[in-house]
Amino acid sequence: MEQTVRAEMAASVHSVIVQVGDQVIVGDTLVILESMKMEIPVVVEIAGTVTEISVAPGDAIREGDVIAVLL
């Protein structure tokens, strides 16, 4: 089942940790966001394969924006 990972807040993308095709497990970090000079990891809640990454370092994202898709 496909899982869409969305931003929970407005932030900028500090770094992308995974690549398309990577296998991830619960607790793995997908990306690190930066907001108010704090680094916030976005972690996987369901294991799967990364099929899409919708952000890149330096991107400004808003709450609800798609970060990645897992299968």
C-alpha positions in Angstrom: 0.0 0.0 0.0 1.3 3.4 -1.0 2.1 5.9 1.8 2.5 9.6 1.2 4.8 11.4 3.7 3.7 15.0 4.1 5.2 18.0 5.9 3.7 18.7 9.3 4.9 22.3 9.3 6.3 25.1 7.1 10.1 24.7 6.9 13.1 24.5 4.6 14.7 21.2 3.5 18.1 21.0 5.1 19.0 17.6 3.6 17.6 14.5 1.9 18.9 11.3 3.5 17.3 8.6 1.2 17.2 8.0 -2.6 14.5 6.6 -4.8 14.7 2.8 -4.5 16.0 2.7 -0.9 14.4 0.2 1.4 13.4 1.9 4.7 12.1 0.6 8.1 10.1 2.3 10.8 12.2 5.0 12.4 14.5 5.7 9.5 15.0 9.3 8.6 13.9 10.4 5.1 14.8 14.1 5.2 15.9 16.7 7.7 13.9 20.0 7.8 15.0 23.3 9.3 12.6 25.6 11.0 13.4 28.4 13.4 17.1 27.3 13.4 16.1 23.8 14.6 16.8 20.6 12.6 13.7 18.3 12.5 14.1 14.8 11.1 11.1 13.3 9.2 11.0 9.6 10.0 9.3 6.7 8.4 6.2 5.3 10.2 5.7 2.3 7.9 8.4 0.2 6.3 8.7 0.2 2.5 10.5 1.3 -0.6 11.0 5.0 -1.5 9.3 5.5 -4.9 9.4 9.3 -5.1 11.2 12.2 -3.4 9.4 15.5 -3.9 11.8 17.8 -2.2 15.5 18.9 -2.5 17.9 20.7 -0.2 17.0 24.3 0.0 13.4 23.9 -0.9 10.8 25.9 1.1 7.8 23.7 2.0 4.5 24.3 3.6 2.4 22.2 5.9 0.8 19.4 3.9 3.3 19.4 1.0 4.4 16.0 -0.2 7.9 15.1 0.9 8.1 11.5 -0.3 6.1 8.5 -1.4 6.7 4.9 -0.1 5.4 1.6 -1.5 
